[in-house]
Amino acid sequence: MEDLKDWLERNWDEHFRKLGLRPMTDEEWEKYKAKQQQGPVTGTITFLKGESAKKAAALFKKKEE
């Protein structure tokens, strides 16, 4: 009798193969993660109107100082 873990792994493998995919090995995953570099987060948050815009502008100015 097949347990749940084996059943799930078998089904995932079948679905991956049907889609033409294959799961990454741990070594491949580590290499992939090493290539990905975390860049700085940049951007502007814009509030179109209201009190939120005033509060955000005040906080932003305070942070810049």
PDB file of N, CA, C and O in Angstrom, chain B, residues numbered from 101:
ATOM      1  N   MET B 101       0.838  -1.178   0.000  1.00  0.00           N
ATOM      2  CA  MET B 101       0.000   0.000   0.000  1.00  0.00           C
ATOM      3  C   MET B 101       0.885   1.244   0.000  1.00  0.00           C
ATOM      4  O   MET B 101       1.893   1.296   0.704  1.00  0.00           O
ATOM      5  N   GLU B 102       0.510   2.226  -0.778  1.00  0.00           N
ATOM      6  CA  GLU B 102       1.287   3.447  -0.945  1.00  0.00           C
ATOM      7  C   GLU B 102       0.866   4.476   0.112  1.00  0.00           C
ATOM      8  O   GLU B 102      -0.324   4.685   0.350  1.00  0.00           O
ATOM      9  N   ASP B 103       1.855   5.111   0.738  1.00  0.00           N
ATOM     10  CA  ASP B 103       1.493   6.141   1.709  1.00  0.00           C
ATOM     11  C   ASP B 103       1.318   7.493   1.004  1.00  0.00           C
ATOM     12  O   ASP B 103       1.634   7.638  -0.177  1.00  0.00           O
ATOM     13  N   LEU B 104       0.821   8.455   1.736  1.00  0.00           N
ATOM     14  CA  LEU B 104       0.489   9.753   1.159  1.00  0.00           C
ATOM     15  C   LEU B 104       1.706  10.450   0.565  1.00  0.00           C
ATOM     16  O   LEU B 104       1.618  11.031  -0.516  1.00  0.00           O
ATOM     17  N   LYS B 105       2.827  10.401   1.251  1.00  0.00           N
ATOM     18  CA  LYS B 105       4.045  11.061   0.770  1.00  0.00           C
ATOM     19  C   LYS B 105       4.469  10.490  -0.580  1.00  0.00           C
ATOM     20  O   LYS B 105       4.765  11.243  -1.508  1.00  0.00           O
ATOM     21  N   ASP B 106       4.500   9.165  -0.691  1.00  0.00           N
ATOM     22  CA  ASP B 106       4.887   8.533  -1.951  1.00  0.00           C
ATOM     23  C   ASP B 106       3.900   8.875  -3.062  1.00  0.00           C
ATOM     24  O   ASP B 106       4.300   9.139  -4.196  1.00  0.00           O
ATOM     25  N   TRP B 107       2.621   8.869  -2.735  1.00  0.00           N
ATOM     26  CA  TRP B 107       1.586   9.185  -3.718  1.00  0.00           C
ATOM     27  C   TRP B 107       1.749  10.614  -4.240  1.00  0.00           C
ATOM     28  O   TRP B 107       1.679  10.861  -5.444  1.00  0.00           O
ATOM     29  N   LEU B 108       1.967  11.550  -3.311  1.00  0.00           N
ATOM     30  CA  LEU B 108       2.149  12.945  -3.712  1.00  0.00           C
ATOM     31  C   LEU B 108       3.378  13.113  -4.597  1.00  0.00           C
ATOM     32  O   LEU B 108       3.310  13.769  -5.637  1.00  0.00           O
ATOM     33  N   GLU B 109       4.495  12.526  -4.194  1.00  0.00           N
ATOM     34  CA  GLU B 109       5.723  12.633  -4.981  1.00  0.00           C
ATOM     35  C   GLU B 109       5.539  12.042  -6.377  1.00  0.00           C
ATOM     36  O   GLU B 109       5.995  12.621  -7.363  1.00  0.00           O
ATOM     37  N   ARG B 110       4.872  10.894  -6.461  1.00  0.00           N
ATOM     38  CA  ARG B 110       4.644  10.260  -7.758  1.00  0.00           C
ATOM     39  C   ARG B 110       3.769  11.144  -8.643  1.00  0.00           C
ATOM     40  O   ARG B 110       4.058  11.319  -9.827  1.00  0.00           O
ATOM     41  N   ASN B 111       2.698  11.702  -8.068  1.00  0.00           N
ATOM     42  CA  ASN B 111       1.810  12.556  -8.848  1.00  0.00           C
ATOM     43  C   ASN B 111       2.504  13.829  -9.301  1.00  0.00           C
ATOM     44  O   ASN B 111       2.331  14.252 -10.445  1.00  0.00           O
ATOM     45  N   TRP B 112       3.296  14.456  -8.416  1.00  0.00           N
ATOM     46  CA  TRP B 112       4.028  15.656  -8.813  1.00  0.00           C
ATOM     47  C   TRP B 112       4.980  15.327  -9.955  1.00  0.00           C
ATOM     48  O   TRP B 112       5.053  16.065 -10.937  1.00  0.00           O
ATOM     49  N   ASP B 113       5.710  14.219  -9.829  1.00  0.00           N
ATOM     50  CA  ASP B 113       6.644  13.836 -10.887  1.00  0.00           C
ATOM     51  C   ASP B 113       5.920  13.634 -12.213  1.00  0.00           C
ATOM     52  O   ASP B 113       6.407  14.068 -13.257  1.00  0.00           O
ATOM     53  N   GLU B 114       4.764  12.981 -12.179  1.00  0.00           N
ATOM     54  CA  GLU B 114       3.994  12.772 -13.409  1.00  0.00           C
ATOM     55  C   GLU B 114       3.565  14.095 -14.024  1.00  0.00           C
ATOM     56  O   GLU B 114       3.682  14.285 -15.234  1.00  0.00           O
ATOM     57  N   HIS B 115       3.070  15.009 -13.199  1.00  0.00           N
ATOM     58  CA  HIS B 115       2.623  16.314 -13.705  1.00  0.00           C
ATOM     59  C   HIS B 115       3.790  17.123 -14.252  1.00  0.00           C
ATOM     60  O   HIS B 115       3.656  17.779 -15.286  1.00  0.00           O
ATOM     61  N   PHE B 116       4.934  17.086 -13.571  1.00  0.00           N
ATOM     62  CA  PHE B 116       6.116  17.784 -14.071  1.00  0.00           C
ATOM     63  C   PHE B 116       6.495  17.259 -15.450  1.00  0.00           C
ATOM     64  O   PHE B 116       6.755  18.039 -16.366  1.00  0.00           O
ATOM     65  N   ARG B 117       6.527  15.937 -15.595  1.00  0.00           N
ATOM     66  CA  ARG B 117       6.909  15.339 -16.878  1.00  0.00           C
ATOM     67  C   ARG B 117       5.932  15.710 -17.982  1.00  0.00           C
ATOM     68  O   ARG B 117       6.345  15.994 -19.106  1.00  0.00           O
ATOM     69  N   LYS B 118       4.639  15.710 -17.673  1.00  0.00           N
ATOM     70  CA  LYS B 118       3.630  16.085 -18.668  1.00  0.00           C
ATOM     71  C   LYS B 118       3.827  17.515 -19.155  1.00  0.00           C
ATOM     72  O   LYS B 118       3.580  17.820 -20.321  1.00  0.00           O
ATOM     73  N   LEU B 119       4.272  18.384 -18.263  1.00  0.00           N
ATOM     74  CA  LEU B 119       4.495  19.779 -18.612  1.00  0.00           C
ATOM     75  C   LEU B 119       5.887  20.020 -19.207  1.00  0.00           C
ATOM     76  O   LEU B 119       6.208  21.136 -19.616  1.00  0.00           O
ATOM     77  N   GLY B 120       6.698  18.978 -19.251  1.00  0.00           N
ATOM     78  CA  GLY B 120       8.046  19.122 -19.783  1.00  0.00           C
ATOM     79  C   GLY B 120       9.004  19.759 -18.784  1.00  0.00           C
ATOM     80  O   GLY B 120      10.014  20.344 -19.174  1.00  0.00           O
ATOM     81  N   LEU B 121       8.690  19.647 -17.516  1.00  0.00           N
ATOM     82  CA  LEU B 121       9.524  20.236 -16.477  1.00  0.00           C
ATOM     83  C   LEU B 121      10.185  19.145 -15.657  1.00  0.00           C
ATOM     84  O   LEU B 121       9.783  17.982 -15.690  1.00  0.00           O
ATOM     85  N   ARG B 122      11.197  19.547 -14.930  1.00  0.00           N
ATOM     86  CA  ARG B 122      11.800  18.632 -13.985  1.00  0.00           C
ATOM     87  C   ARG B 122      12.184  19.434 -12.750  1.00  0.00           C
ATOM     88  O   ARG B 122      12.633  20.574 -12.868  1.00  0.00           O
ATOM     89  N   PRO B 123      12.013  18.857 -11.578  1.00  0.00           N
ATOM     90  CA  PRO B 123      12.367  19.582 -10.351  1.00  0.00           C
ATOM     91  C   PRO B 123      13.877  19.795 -10.263  1.00  0.00           C
ATOM     92  O   PRO B 123      14.656  18.968 -10.735  1.00  0.00           O
ATOM     93  N   MET B 124      14.280  20.907  -9.657  1.00  0.00           N
ATOM     94  CA  MET B 124      15.699  21.187  -9.465  1.00  0.00           C
ATOM     95  C   MET B 124      16.244  20.342  -8.328  1.00  0.00           C
ATOM     96  O   MET B 124      15.552  20.073  -7.346  1.00  0.00           O
ATOM     97  N   THR B 125      17.489  19.930  -8.474  1.00  0.00           N
ATOM     98  CA  THR B 125      18.160  19.264  -7.361  1.00  0.00           C
ATOM     99  C   THR B 125      18.574  20.336  -6.361  1.00  0.00           C
ATOM    100  O   THR B 125      18.549  21.525  -6.678  1.00  0.00           O
ATOM    101  N   ASP B 126      18.949  19.928  -5.175  1.00  0.00           N
ATOM    102  CA  ASP B 126      19.395  20.887  -4.166  1.00  0.00           C
ATOM    103  C   ASP B 126      20.605  21.673  -4.662  1.00  0.00           C
ATOM    104  O   ASP B 126      20.710  22.877  -4.424  1.00  0.00           O
ATOM    105  N   GLU B 127      21.508  20.996  -5.345  1.00  0.00           N
ATOM    106  CA  GLU B 127      22.711  21.660  -5.862  1.00  0.00           C
ATOM    107  C   GLU B 127      22.348  22.699  -6.916  1.00  0.00           C
ATOM    108  O   GLU B 127      22.896  23.801  -6.909  1.00  0.00           O
ATOM    109  N   GLU B 128      21.429  22.362  -7.824  1.00  0.00           N
ATOM    110  CA  GLU B 128      20.983  23.312  -8.844  1.00  0.00           C
ATOM    111  C   GLU B 128      20.288  24.507  -8.207  1.00  0.00           C
ATOM    112  O   GLU B 128      20.468  25.643  -8.647  1.00  0.00           O
ATOM    113  N   TRP B 129      19.493  24.252  -7.173  1.00  0.00           N
ATOM    114  CA  TRP B 129      18.777  25.330  -6.487  1.00  0.00           C
ATOM    115  C   TRP B 129      19.754  26.290  -5.822  1.00  0.00           C
ATOM    116  O   TRP B 129      19.569  27.505  -5.890  1.00  0.00           O
ATOM    117  N   GLU B 130      20.796  25.756  -5.178  1.00  0.00           N
ATOM    118  CA  GLU B 130      21.795  26.615  -4.528  1.00  0.00           C
ATOM    119  C   GLU B 130      22.520  27.474  -5.551  1.00  0.00           C
ATOM    120  O   GLU B 130      22.783  28.649  -5.297  1.00  0.00           O
ATOM    121  N   LYS B 131      22.849  26.897  -6.712  1.00  0.00           N
ATOM    122  CA  LYS B 131      23.508  27.666  -7.772  1.00  0.00           C
ATOM    123  C   LYS B 131      22.574  28.774  -8.278  1.00  0.00           C
ATOM    124  O   LYS B 131      23.010  29.903  -8.503  1.00  0.00           O
ATOM    125  N   TYR B 132      21.312  28.451  -8.450  1.00  0.00           N
ATOM    126  CA  TYR B 132      20.328  29.427  -8.917  1.00  0.00           C
ATOM    127  C   TYR B 132      20.198  30.578  -7.920  1.00  0.00           C
ATOM    128  O   TYR B 132      20.190  31.745  -8.313  1.00  0.00           O
ATOM    129  N   LYS B 133      20.097  30.253  -6.630  1.00  0.00           N
ATOM    130  CA  LYS B 133      19.971  31.284  -5.602  1.00  0.00           C
ATOM    131  C   LYS B 133      21.209  32.167  -5.562  1.00  0.00           C
ATOM    132  O   LYS B 133      21.104  33.373  -5.338  1.00  0.00           O
ATOM    133  N   ALA B 134      22.391  31.573  -5.777  1.00  0.00           N
ATOM    134  CA  ALA B 134      23.634  32.341  -5.742  1.00  0.00           C
ATOM    135  C   ALA B 134      23.673  33.357  -6.884  1.00  0.00           C
ATOM    136  O   ALA B 134      24.232  34.443  -6.732  1.00  0.00           O
ATOM    137  N   LYS B 135      23.079  33.004  -8.028  1.00  0.00           N
ATOM    138  CA  LYS B 135      23.065  33.920  -9.177  1.00  0.00           C
ATOM    139  C   LYS B 135      22.129  35.101  -8.948  1.00  0.00           C
ATOM    140  O   LYS B 135      22.366  36.202  -9.446  1.00  0.00           O
ATOM    141  N   GLN B 136      21.075  34.859  -8.196  1.00  0.00           N
ATOM    142  CA  GLN B 136      20.101  35.917  -7.925  1.00  0.00           C
ATOM    143  C   GLN B 136      20.679  36.860  -6.882  1.00  0.00           C
ATOM    144  O   GLN B 136      21.079  36.427  -5.801  1.00  0.00           O
ATOM    145  N   GLN B 137      20.723  38.128  -7.200  1.00  0.00           N
ATOM    146  CA  GLN B 137      21.246  39.089  -6.243  1.00  0.00           C
ATOM    147  C   GLN B 137      20.120  40.011  -5.799  1.00  0.00           C
ATOM    148  O   GLN B 137      19.312  40.479  -6.601  1.00  0.00           O
ATOM    149  N   GLN B 138      20.098  40.252  -4.517  1.00  0.00           N
ATOM    150  CA  GLN B 138      19.082  41.132  -3.957  1.00  0.00           C
ATOM    151  C   GLN B 138      19.487  42.563  -4.252  1.00  0.00           C
ATOM    152  O   GLN B 138      20.506  43.041  -3.752  1.00  0.00           O
ATOM    153  N   GLY B 139      18.702  43.241  -5.055  1.00  0.00           N
ATOM    154  CA  GLY B 139      18.975  44.631  -5.363  1.00  0.00           C
ATOM    155  C   GLY B 139      18.270  45.551  -4.389  1.00  0.00           C
ATOM    156  O   GLY B 139      17.367  45.137  -3.661  1.00  0.00           O
ATOM    157  N   PRO B 140      18.689  46.792  -4.384  1.00  0.00           N
ATOM    158  CA  PRO B 140      18.019  47.733  -3.490  1.00  0.00           C
ATOM    159  C   PRO B 140      16.596  48.007  -3.959  1.00  0.00           C
ATOM    160  O   PRO B 140      16.313  48.010  -5.157  1.00  0.00           O
ATOM    161  N   VAL B 141      15.728  48.231  -3.023  1.00  0.00           N
ATOM    162  CA  VAL B 141      14.343  48.536  -3.344  1.00  0.00           C
ATOM    163  C   VAL B 141      14.239  50.048  -3.498  1.00  0.00           C
ATOM    164  O   VAL B 141      14.564  50.804  -2.582  1.00  0.00           O
ATOM    165  N   THR B 142      13.785  50.470  -4.654  1.00  0.00           N
ATOM    166  CA  THR B 142      13.642  51.898  -4.905  1.00  0.00           C
ATOM    167  C   THR B 142      12.259  52.159  -5.460  1.00  0.00           C
ATOM    168  O   THR B 142      11.575  51.244  -5.919  1.00  0.00           O
ATOM    169  N   GLY B 143      11.864  53.392  -5.414  1.00  0.00           N
ATOM    170  CA  GLY B 143      10.582  53.747  -5.986  1.00  0.00           C
ATOM    171  C   GLY B 143       9.947  54.889  -5.215  1.00  0.00           C
ATOM    172  O   GLY B 143      10.507  55.399  -4.245  1.00  0.00           O
ATOM    173  N   THR B 144       8.785  55.270  -5.661  1.00  0.00           N
ATOM    174  CA  THR B 144       8.051  56.362  -5.046  1.00  0.00           C
ATOM    175  C   THR B 144       6.651  55.890  -4.734  1.00  0.00           C
ATOM    176  O   THR B 144       5.997  55.264  -5.568  1.00  0.00           O
ATOM    177  N   ILE B 145       6.197  56.187  -3.548  1.00  0.00           N
ATOM    178  CA  ILE B 145       4.817  55.910  -3.178  1.00  0.00           C
ATOM    179  C   ILE B 145       4.059  57.222  -3.314  1.00  0.00           C
ATOM    180  O   ILE B 145       4.447  58.236  -2.733  1.00  0.00           O
ATOM    181  N   THR B 146       3.002  57.197  -4.067  1.00  0.00           N
ATOM    182  CA  THR B 146       2.231  58.413  -4.285  1.00  0.00           C
ATOM    183  C   THR B 146       0.816  58.219  -3.765  1.00  0.00           C
ATOM    184  O   THR B 146       0.125  57.276  -4.150  1.00  0.00           O
ATOM    185  N   PHE B 147       0.400  59.103  -2.905  1.00  0.00           N
ATOM    186  CA  PHE B 147      -0.975  59.142  -2.451  1.00  0.00           C
ATOM    187  C   PHE B 147      -1.650  60.263  -3.221  1.00  0.00           C
ATOM    188  O   PHE B 147      -1.152  61.389  -3.235  1.00  0.00           O
ATOM    189  N   LEU B 148      -2.745  59.982  -3.844  1.00  0.00           N
ATOM    190  CA  LEU B 148      -3.352  60.953  -4.724  1.00  0.00           C
ATOM    191  C   LEU B 148      -3.982  62.127  -4.013  1.00  0.00           C
ATOM    192  O   LEU B 148      -3.939  63.245  -4.524  1.00  0.00           O
ATOM    193  N   LYS B 149      -4.569  61.906  -2.841  1.00  0.00           N
ATOM    194  CA  LYS B 149      -5.217  63.028  -2.156  1.00  0.00           C
ATOM    195  C   LYS B 149      -5.481  62.674  -0.698  1.00  0.00           C
ATOM    196  O   LYS B 149      -5.367  61.516  -0.297  1.00  0.00           O
ATOM    197  N   GLY B 150      -5.827  63.667   0.072  1.00  0.00           N
ATOM    198  CA  GLY B 150      -6.278  63.432   1.435  1.00  0.00           C
ATOM    199  C   GLY B 150      -5.197  63.539   2.482  1.00  0.00           C
ATOM    200  O   GLY B 150      -4.056  63.913   2.212  1.00  0.00           O
ATOM    201  N   GLU B 151      -5.603  63.194   3.688  1.00  0.00           N
ATOM    202  CA  GLU B 151      -4.716  63.260   4.840  1.00  0.00           C
ATOM    203  C   GLU B 151      -3.532  62.303   4.710  1.00  0.00           C
ATOM    204  O   GLU B 151      -2.437  62.596   5.189  1.00  0.00           O
ATOM    205  N   SER B 152      -3.750  61.175   4.070  1.00  0.00           N
ATOM    206  CA  SER B 152      -2.661  60.206   3.896  1.00  0.00           C
ATOM    207  C   SER B 152      -1.509  60.839   3.137  1.00  0.00           C
ATOM    208  O   SER B 152      -0.345  60.597   3.456  1.00  0.00           O
ATOM    209  N   ALA B 153      -1.824  61.650   2.132  1.00  0.00           N
ATOM    210  CA  ALA B 153      -0.780  62.302   1.345  1.00  0.00           C
ATOM    211  C   ALA B 153       0.012  63.267   2.206  1.00  0.00           C
ATOM    212  O   ALA B 153       1.237  63.330   2.100  1.00  0.00           O
ATOM    213  N   LYS B 154      -0.660  64.010   3.048  1.00  0.00           N
ATOM    214  CA  LYS B 154       0.016  64.979   3.912  1.00  0.00           C
ATOM    215  C   LYS B 154       0.919  64.265   4.923  1.00  0.00           C
ATOM    216  O   LYS B 154       2.052  64.688   5.155  1.00  0.00           O
ATOM    217  N   LYS B 155       0.418  63.194   5.515  1.00  0.00           N
ATOM    218  CA  LYS B 155       1.207  62.446   6.497  1.00  0.00           C
ATOM    219  C   LYS B 155       2.433  61.819   5.839  1.00  0.00           C
ATOM    220  O   LYS B 155       3.531  61.858   6.394  1.00  0.00           O
ATOM    221  N   ALA B 156       2.240  61.243   4.654  1.00  0.00           N
ATOM    222  CA  ALA B 156       3.354  60.597   3.954  1.00  0.00           C
ATOM    223  C   ALA B 156       4.402  61.618   3.572  1.00  0.00           C
ATOM    224  O   ALA B 156       5.595  61.351   3.710  1.00  0.00           O
ATOM    225  N   ALA B 157       3.989  62.787   3.093  1.00  0.00           N
ATOM    226  CA  ALA B 157       4.932  63.825   2.717  1.00  0.00           C
ATOM    227  C   ALA B 157       5.739  64.287   3.931  1.00  0.00           C
ATOM    228  O   ALA B 157       6.950  64.491   3.836  1.00  0.00           O
ATOM    229  N   ALA B 158       5.071  64.449   5.058  1.00  0.00           N
ATOM    230  CA  ALA B 158       5.764  64.867   6.277  1.00  0.00           C
ATOM    231  C   ALA B 158       6.770  63.811   6.720  1.00  0.00           C
ATOM    232  O   ALA B 158       7.895  64.149   7.088  1.00  0.00           O
ATOM    233  N   LEU B 159       6.385  62.550   6.690  1.00  0.00           N
ATOM    234  CA  LEU B 159       7.300  61.475   7.083  1.00  0.00           C
ATOM    235  C   LEU B 159       8.476  61.367   6.129  1.00  0.00           C
ATOM    236  O   LEU B 159       9.604  61.121   6.559  1.00  0.00           O
ATOM    237  N   PHE B 160       8.226  61.547   4.844  1.00  0.00           N
ATOM    238  CA  PHE B 160       9.289  61.450   3.849  1.00  0.00           C
ATOM    239  C   PHE B 160      10.308  62.572   4.047  1.00  0.00           C
ATOM    240  O   PHE B 160      11.516  62.341   3.989  1.00  0.00           O
ATOM    241  N   LYS B 161       9.815  63.773   4.280  1.00  0.00           N
ATOM    242  CA  LYS B 161      10.708  64.905   4.518  1.00  0.00           C
ATOM    243  C   LYS B 161      11.528  64.683   5.783  1.00  0.00           C
ATOM    244  O   LYS B 161      12.719  64.990   5.821  1.00  0.00           O
ATOM    245  N   LYS B 162      10.887  64.151   6.811  1.00  0.00           N
ATOM    246  CA  LYS B 162      11.571  63.881   8.065  1.00  0.00           C
ATOM    247  C   LYS B 162      12.670  62.832   7.874  1.00  0.00           C
ATOM    248  O   LYS B 162      13.748  62.942   8.458  1.00  0.00           O
ATOM    249  N   LYS B 163      12.391  61.810   7.048  1.00  0.00           N
ATOM    250  CA  LYS B 163      13.381  60.757   6.775  1.00  0.00           C
ATOM    251  C   LYS B 163      14.572  61.304   6.010  1.00  0.00           C
ATOM    252  O   LYS B 163      15.703  60.890   6.263  1.00  0.00           O
ATOM    253  N   GLU B 164      14.348  62.218   5.085  1.00  0.00           N
ATOM    254  CA  GLU B 164      15.426  62.773   4.273  1.00  0.00           C
ATOM    255  C   GLU B 164      16.401  63.594   5.104  1.00  0.00           C
ATOM    256  O   GLU B 164      17.585  63.682   4.780  1.00  0.00           O
ATOM    257  N   GLU B 165      15.901  64.187   6.167  1.00  0.00           N
ATOM    258  CA  GLU B 165      16.749  65.047   7.019  1.00  0.00           C
ATOM    259  C   GLU B 165      17.640  64.266   7.907  1.00  0.00           C
ATOM    260  O   GLU B 165      18.407  64.844   8.676  1.00  0.00           O
TER     261      GLU B 165
END
